[in-house]
Every structure is written in C-alpha cells, then in structure tokens.
C-alpha cells in the first residue's frame, strides 16, 4: 500500500514540472486566468514563481496525502488509520473522477469552456481541456487501489 501511495506522490510531483517544461505554453502559465485556479484557489499555498512550474491546483494536497499521511497511518497499522485511508482515498478518487467535468475554468484569455477531451491552446494542466482531464484521471487508479487495499487490510485486522 505504501508503494502505491509513493507512486501516486511521484506521479503528481513529476507531472506538473514535466507538463510545464514540455507541453505548456509559457504565456498560459503566466496568464492571470490560469494562475487563479492553478495557484490561488482555494487559497495561495506556494508563491507564483514556484507555482505553476512546480506545483499547481490541488497537487500540494495530493502530495501531502500520498507522501506523508498515507505512509504515516499505514505504518501505524491501526484499524482506524486504515479505515481513514480507505475513506479518504475513496473520496479523493470520486473527486478526481468528477473534477474534469465539474471543476473546469475557461482557457487563458478566452471566455468559453472547451470540451474535457479537447486539447486547447489556452488550457493547461489545472484549468481545462485534455491535459486537465488526463491529470485527474491518471490519479484515479492509484486512489482506488489505496482505498481497496486499505479497506481489505482494515477488514483483515479484526
């Protein structure tokens, strides 16, 4: 279970900088329409020279969960901790599944919202389009695996 969690953390930790370096348009990454959802919602976690090049959107939450919370609770091995991991992972998985459809923002410099499976020039990893969808859906199998594994361990420790 810890290996799955670390793999999720590494995926999220690598995805944002790789996307920023290889695929993202630098103008989009510096546009206020992109920076608002990427760096300032729900609140500013990292300053904008770091965000959106290193972390963006809810990636700090996922990193904290995958690299700190899950290993901490899993190492303890308590039934409550395992159940907490199962419930939290299931909730985050549901959020990742809904996010491409429910939490989209207009492309930078444009007022319309593209389809979730369209690659748009003004879209990025955090706000809209295909990159946004792939980023959320790539996390889904890891979170489902964490939920299932931790729930099975919870049931086995009666």
Buried (B, 14 or more C-beta within 10 A) or exposed (E): BEEBBBBBBEBBBEBBBEBBEEEBBEEBBEBEBBBBBBBEBEEEBBEBEEBBBBBBBBBBBBBEBBBEBBBEBBEEEEBEBBBBBBBBBBEBBBBBBEBBEEBBBBBBEBEEBBEBEEEBBBBBBBBBBBBBBBBBBBBBBBBBBBBBBBBEBBEEEE
